[in-house]
Amino acid sequence: MAKLFVNDQEIDIADGEKIVDAIEEAGVPIGCSNGVCGTCEIEVISGMENLSEVNAEEIDLGMEGNKRLGCQCTISGGEVKLKF
């Protein structure tokens, strides 16, 4: 079981799952859910290595460094701390 920490909320999530539903419940705004609007931009504070690789949609929207699109991330396990 993986753990997400979103702005002081702790959320358990199954290893290998997309994080979009969990972060939406935590208050991250979700627009299109397919990586074209950028509404769900998040900042990864720690645990980037536990998220899926940056994909084409994220590259197209200029996500670099610790910025990601929440709708495009899958958590492999461990802990990830995010803020939005």
DSSP file (Angstrom, degrees, kcal/mol; ACC not computed):
  #  RESIDUE AA STRUCTURE BP1 BP2  ACC     N-H-->O    O-->H-N    N-H-->O    O-->H-N    TCO  KAPPA ALPHA  PHI   PSI    X-CA   Y-CA   Z-CA
    1    1 A M              0   0    0      0, 0.0    13,-0.2     0, 0.0    77,-0.2   0.000 360.0 360.0 360.0 128.2    0.0    0.0    0.0
    2    2 A A  E     -A   13   0A   0     11,-2.8    11,-2.4    75,-0.1     2,-0.4  -0.501 360.0-138.3 -90.8 163.5    1.4    3.4   -1.0
    3    3 A K  E     -Ab  12  79A   0     75,-2.7    77,-2.2     9,-0.2     2,-0.4  -0.990  10.1-164.3-128.5 132.2    0.8    6.7    0.8
    4    4 A L  E     -Ab  11  80A   0      7,-3.2     7,-3.1    -2,-0.4     2,-0.5  -0.922   3.9-161.2-107.8 138.6    0.1   10.1   -0.6
    5    5 A F  E     +Ab  10  81A   0     75,-2.6    77,-3.8    -2,-0.4     2,-0.6  -0.973  13.2 179.6-118.5 113.5    0.5   13.2    1.4
    6    6 A V  E >   -Ab   9  82A   0      3,-2.5     3,-1.9    -2,-0.5    77,-0.2  -0.938  69.0 -35.9-120.6 108.2   -1.5   16.1   -0.1
    7    7 A N  T 3  S-     0   0    0     75,-1.9    -1,-0.1    -2,-0.6    76,-0.1   0.903 127.6 -38.5  45.0  54.6   -1.3   19.4    1.8
    8    8 A D  T 3  S+     0   0    0      1,-0.2     2,-0.4    -3,-0.0    -1,-0.3   0.440 114.8 116.3  78.4   2.0   -1.3   17.7    5.2
    9    9 A Q  E <   -A    6   0A   0     -3,-1.9    -3,-2.5    17,-0.1     2,-0.5  -0.868  54.8-147.9 -99.9 136.4   -3.8   15.0    4.3
   10   10 A E  E     -A    5   0A   0     -2,-0.4     2,-0.4    -5,-0.2    -5,-0.2  -0.903  18.1-176.6-104.1 128.4   -2.6   11.4    4.3
   11   11 A I  E     -A    4   0A   0     -7,-3.1    -7,-3.2    -2,-0.5     2,-0.4  -0.988  18.7-143.2-129.9 126.1   -4.2    9.0    1.8
   12   12 A D  E     +A    3   0A   0     -2,-0.4     2,-0.3    -9,-0.2    -9,-0.2  -0.708  26.8 175.2 -83.4 137.5   -3.6    5.3    1.4
   13   13 A I  E     -A    2   0A   0    -11,-2.4   -11,-2.8    -2,-0.4     3,-0.1  -0.997  34.3-101.9-144.7 143.1   -3.6    4.1   -2.3
   14   14 A A    >   -     0   0    0     -2,-0.3     3,-1.7   -13,-0.2    61,-0.2  -0.350  45.7 -99.2 -65.9 141.2   -2.9    0.8   -3.8
   15   15 A D  T 3  S+     0   0    0      1,-0.2    61,-0.2    61,-0.1    62,-0.1  -0.347 109.6  23.6 -56.4 137.0    0.5    0.3   -5.4
   16   16 A G  T 3  S+     0   0    0     59,-2.9    -1,-0.2     1,-0.3     2,-0.2   0.483  94.9 129.2  85.3   3.4    0.3    0.7   -9.2
   17   17 A E    <   -     0   0    0     -3,-1.7    58,-2.6    58,-0.5    -1,-0.3  -0.608  64.9-108.9 -92.5 151.0   -2.9    2.9   -9.1
   18   18 A K  B     -E   74   0B   0     56,-0.3     4,-0.3    -2,-0.2    56,-0.3  -0.497  23.1-144.2 -67.5 146.9   -3.4    6.2  -10.8
   19   19 A I  S  > S+     0   0    0     54,-2.1     4,-2.6    51,-0.3     5,-0.3   0.501  72.9  99.8 -93.6  -3.5   -3.5    9.0   -8.2
   20   20 A V  H  > S+     0   0    0     53,-0.4     4,-2.0     1,-0.2     5,-0.2   0.867  83.0  45.1 -56.8 -46.0   -6.2   11.1   -9.9
   21   21 A D  H  > S+     0   0    0     -3,-0.2     4,-2.0     1,-0.2    -1,-0.2   0.915 114.5  49.4 -66.2 -41.4   -9.2   10.0   -7.8
   22   22 A A  H  > S+     0   0    0     -4,-0.3     4,-1.1     1,-0.2    -2,-0.2   0.912 113.2  45.2 -64.9 -43.0   -7.3   10.3   -4.5
   23   23 A I  H  <>S+     0   0    0     -4,-2.6     5,-2.6     1,-0.2     4,-0.3   0.842 109.3  55.8 -73.3 -30.1   -6.0   13.8   -5.2
   24   24 A E  H ><5S+     0   0    0     -4,-2.0     3,-1.5    -5,-0.3    -1,-0.2   0.926 106.7  50.3 -64.3 -42.9   -9.4   15.0   -6.4
   25   25 A E  H 3<5S+     0   0    0     -4,-2.0    -1,-0.2     1,-0.3    -2,-0.2   0.802 107.1  56.3 -62.6 -27.9  -10.9   13.9   -3.1
   26   26 A A  T 3<5S-     0   0    0     -4,-1.1    -1,-0.3    -5,-0.2    -2,-0.2   0.477 130.2 -94.4 -84.0  -2.7   -8.1   15.9   -1.4
   27   27 A G  T < 5S+     0   0    0     -3,-1.5    -3,-0.2     1,-0.3    -2,-0.1   0.428  75.0 143.3 109.2  -1.3   -9.1   19.0   -3.2
   28   28 A V      < -     0   0    0     -5,-2.6    -1,-0.3    -8,-0.1     2,-0.2  -0.591  55.6-118.6 -70.5 126.7   -6.9   19.1   -6.3
   29   29 A P        -     0   0    0      0, 0.0     2,-0.5     0, 0.0    -1,-0.1  -0.487  28.2-162.0 -69.6 132.6   -9.0   20.5   -9.2
   30   30 A I        +     0   0    0     -2,-0.2    -3,-0.0     1,-0.1    -2,-0.0  -0.970  16.6 166.6-117.2 124.3   -9.4   18.0  -12.0
   31   31 A G  S    S-     0   0    0     -2,-0.5    -1,-0.1     0, 0.0     0, 0.0   0.799  71.8  -2.7 -98.9 -86.9  -10.5   19.4  -15.4
   32   32 A C  S    S-     0   0    0      1,-0.0    -2,-0.1     0, 0.0     0, 0.0   0.747  72.8-146.4 -86.0 -25.4  -10.2   17.2  -18.4
   33   33 A S  S    S+     0   0    0      1,-0.1   -13,-0.1   -13,-0.0    -1,-0.0   0.524  81.4  82.6  67.0   8.8   -8.5   14.1  -16.8
   34   34 A N  S    S-     0   0    0     23,-0.0    -1,-0.1    38,-0.0    23,-0.0   0.249 106.3-101.8-126.7  15.3   -6.6   13.4  -20.0
   35   35 A G  S    S+     0   0    0      1,-0.0    26,-0.1    22,-0.0    37,-0.0   0.700  92.7 100.1  84.0  21.0   -3.6   15.7  -19.7
   36   36 A V  S    S+     0   0    0     24,-0.0    -1,-0.0    25,-0.0     0, 0.0   0.627  76.9  48.1-112.1 -15.4   -4.5   18.6  -22.0
   37   37 A C  S    S-     0   0    0      1,-0.0    -1,-0.0     0, 0.0     0, 0.0   0.781  82.2-142.9 -99.5 -27.2   -5.8   21.3  -19.7
   38   38 A G    >   +     0   0    0      2,-0.0     3,-1.3     1,-0.0    -8,-0.0   0.495  58.8 128.9  80.6   3.1   -3.2   21.5  -17.0
   39   39 A T  T 3   +     0   0    0      1,-0.3    -9,-0.1    30,-0.1    -1,-0.0   0.840  68.1  55.4 -59.2 -35.1   -5.8   22.2  -14.2
   40   40 A C  T 3  S+     0   0    0    -12,-0.1    30,-2.1     2,-0.0    -1,-0.3   0.043  72.7 152.8 -92.8  26.4   -4.4   19.4  -12.0
   41   41 A E  E <   -C   69   0A   0     -3,-1.3     2,-0.3    28,-0.2    28,-0.2  -0.362  21.1-176.8 -59.5 129.8   -0.8   20.7  -11.9
   42   42 A I  E     -C   68   0A   0     26,-2.8    26,-2.2    -2,-0.1     2,-0.5  -0.866  24.6-130.2-125.7 159.9    0.8   19.5   -8.7
   43   43 A E  E     -CD  67  83A   0     40,-3.2    40,-1.9    -2,-0.3     2,-0.8  -0.963  18.2-141.7-111.4 126.2    4.2   20.0   -7.1
   44   44 A V  E     + D   0  82A   0     22,-3.2    38,-0.2    -2,-0.5     3,-0.1  -0.791  19.4 180.0 -90.3 113.1    6.0   16.9   -5.9
   45   45 A I  E     -     0   0A   0     36,-2.6     2,-0.3    -2,-0.8    -1,-0.2   0.879  69.3 -12.4 -79.5 -41.7    7.8   17.7   -2.6
   46   46 A S  E    S+ D   0  81A   0     35,-1.4    35,-2.5     1,-0.1    -1,-0.3  -0.985 112.6  50.1-156.1 155.9    9.3   14.2   -2.1
   47   47 A G    >   +     0   0    0     -2,-0.3     3,-2.5    33,-0.2     4,-0.2   0.647  50.5 146.0  91.4  16.8    8.9   10.7   -3.6
   48   48 A M  G >  S+     0   0    0      1,-0.3     3,-1.9     2,-0.2    32,-0.1   0.847  70.7  63.8 -53.4 -34.1    9.2   11.6   -7.3
   49   49 A E  G 3  S+     0   0    0      1,-0.3    -1,-0.3    27,-0.0    31,-0.1   0.658  95.8  59.4 -66.2 -14.4   10.9    8.2   -7.8
   50   50 A N  G <  S+     0   0    0     -3,-2.5    26,-3.2    29,-0.2    27,-0.6   0.393  94.9  80.4 -94.2   2.2    7.7    6.5   -6.7
   51   51 A L  B <  S-F   75   0C   0     -3,-1.9    24,-0.2    24,-0.2     3,-0.1  -0.733  90.0 -94.1-105.9 158.0    5.7    8.1   -9.5
   52   52 A S        -     0   0    0     22,-1.9    -1,-0.1    -2,-0.3     3,-0.1  -0.143  55.8 -81.1 -60.2 162.6    5.4    7.0  -13.2
   53   53 A E        -     0   0    0      1,-0.1     2,-0.2    -4,-0.0    -1,-0.1  -0.273  54.4 -90.7 -62.8 151.5    7.7    8.6  -15.7
   54   54 A V        -     0   0    0     -3,-0.1     2,-0.1     1,-0.1    -1,-0.1  -0.468  52.8-149.9 -61.0 133.0    6.8   12.0  -17.2
   55   55 A N     >  -     0   0    0     -2,-0.2     4,-2.2    -3,-0.1     3,-0.2  -0.432  27.1 -91.3-105.4-179.5    4.7   11.3  -20.3
   56   56 A A  H  > S+     0   0    0      1,-0.2     4,-2.7     2,-0.2     5,-0.2   0.859 122.5  55.0 -60.6 -39.3    4.1   13.1  -23.6
   57   57 A E  H  > S+     0   0    0      1,-0.2     4,-1.3     2,-0.2    -1,-0.2   0.910 109.8  46.8 -62.3 -41.8    1.1   15.1  -22.3
   58   58 A E  H  4>S+     0   0    0      2,-0.2     5,-2.7     1,-0.2    -2,-0.2   0.902 112.1  50.0 -67.2 -41.3    3.1   16.4  -19.4
   59   59 A I  H ><5S+     0   0    0     -4,-2.2     3,-1.8     1,-0.2    -2,-0.2   0.925 107.4  54.7 -62.0 -44.3    6.0   17.4  -21.6
   60   60 A D  H 3<5S+     0   0    0     -4,-2.7    -1,-0.2     1,-0.3    -2,-0.2   0.822 109.0  48.4 -59.2 -32.5    3.6   19.2  -24.0
   61   61 A L  T 3<5S-     0   0    0     -4,-1.3    -1,-0.3    -5,-0.2    -2,-0.2   0.314 120.6-108.6 -92.8   8.7    2.3   21.3  -21.1
   62   62 A G  T < 5 +     0   0    0     -3,-1.8     2,-0.4     1,-0.2    -3,-0.2   0.720  55.0 167.6  78.2  22.2    5.9   22.1  -19.9
   63   63 A M      < +     0   0    0     -5,-2.7     2,-0.3    -6,-0.1    -1,-0.2  -0.575  14.2 149.5 -71.2 123.6    6.0   20.0  -16.8
   64   64 A E    >   +     0   0    0     -2,-0.4     3,-1.7     4,-0.1     2,-0.3  -0.951  44.7  11.6-148.6 167.6    9.6   19.9  -15.6
   65   65 A G  T 3  S-     0   0    0     -2,-0.3    -2,-0.0     1,-0.2     0, 0.0  -0.479 132.6 -17.7  64.1-124.3   11.5   19.6  -12.4
   66   66 A N  T 3  S+     0   0    0     -2,-0.3   -22,-3.2     2,-0.0     2,-0.4   0.191 109.6 109.6-101.7  16.7    9.1   18.7   -9.6
   67   67 A K  E <   +C   43   0A   0     -3,-1.7     2,-0.3   -24,-0.2   -24,-0.2  -0.775  40.5 163.5 -93.8 136.1    5.9   19.7  -11.5
   68   68 A R  E     -C   42   0A   0    -26,-2.2   -26,-2.8    -2,-0.4     2,-0.6  -0.927  42.2-110.9-141.5 165.2    3.5   17.0  -12.7
   69   69 A L  E >>  -C   41   0A   0     -2,-0.3     3,-1.8   -28,-0.2     4,-0.6  -0.920  24.1-149.7 -97.4 118.7   -0.1   16.6  -13.9
   70   70 A G  G >4 S+     0   0    0    -30,-2.1     3,-0.7    -2,-0.6   -51,-0.3   0.817  93.9  60.1 -59.2 -32.2   -2.0   14.7  -11.2
   71   71 A C  G 34 S+     0   0    0      1,-0.2    -1,-0.3   -52,-0.1   -51,-0.1   0.636 106.9  47.2 -72.3 -11.9   -4.3   13.1  -13.8
   72   72 A Q  G <4 S+     0   0    0     -3,-1.8     2,-0.3   -53,-0.1    -1,-0.2   0.516  90.6 100.6-106.1  -6.9   -1.3   11.4  -15.5
   73   73 A C    <<  -     0   0    0     -3,-0.7   -54,-2.1    -4,-0.6   -53,-0.4  -0.595  45.5-169.5 -90.8 141.2    0.6   10.0  -12.5
   74   74 A T  B     -E   18   0B   0     -2,-0.3   -22,-1.9   -56,-0.3     2,-0.5  -0.976  19.6-136.0-119.1 139.1    0.6    6.4  -11.3
   75   75 A I  B     -F   51   0C   0    -58,-2.6   -59,-2.9    -2,-0.4   -58,-0.5  -0.840  11.5-166.9 -99.0 129.3    2.2    5.6   -7.9
   76   76 A S        -     0   0    0    -26,-3.2     2,-0.3    -2,-0.5    -1,-0.1   0.751  58.4 -73.3 -84.9 -24.6    4.4    2.5   -7.8
   77   77 A G  S    S+     0   0    0    -27,-0.6    -1,-0.3   -62,-0.1   -75,-0.1  -0.935  90.8  66.5 155.3-173.9    4.6    2.3   -4.0
   78   78 A G  S    S-     0   0    0     -2,-0.3   -75,-2.7   -77,-0.2     2,-0.4  -0.325  89.7 -42.7  70.9-150.7    6.2    4.0   -1.1
   79   79 A E  E     -b    3   0A   0    -77,-0.2     2,-0.4   -75,-0.0   -75,-0.2  -0.932  44.5-173.2-123.3 142.8    5.3    7.6   -0.1
   80   80 A V  E     -b    4   0A   0    -77,-2.2   -75,-2.6    -2,-0.4     2,-0.5  -0.997   9.5-156.9-134.1 128.9    4.8   10.7   -2.2
   81   81 A K  E     +bD   5  46A   0    -35,-2.5   -36,-2.6    -2,-0.4   -35,-1.4  -0.934  21.6 175.6-109.8 126.2    4.3   14.2   -0.7
   82   82 A L  E     -bD   6  44A   0    -77,-3.8   -75,-1.9    -2,-0.5     2,-0.3  -0.834  16.2-171.6-125.4 158.3    2.4   16.7   -3.0
   83   83 A K  E       D   0  43A   0    -40,-1.9   -40,-3.2    -2,-0.3   -77,-0.0  -0.980 360.0 360.0-143.8 157.6    1.1   20.2   -2.8
   84   84 A F              0   0    0     -2,-0.3    -1,-0.1   -42,-0.2   -43,-0.1   0.310 360.0 360.0-137.0 360.0   -1.1   22.2   -5.2
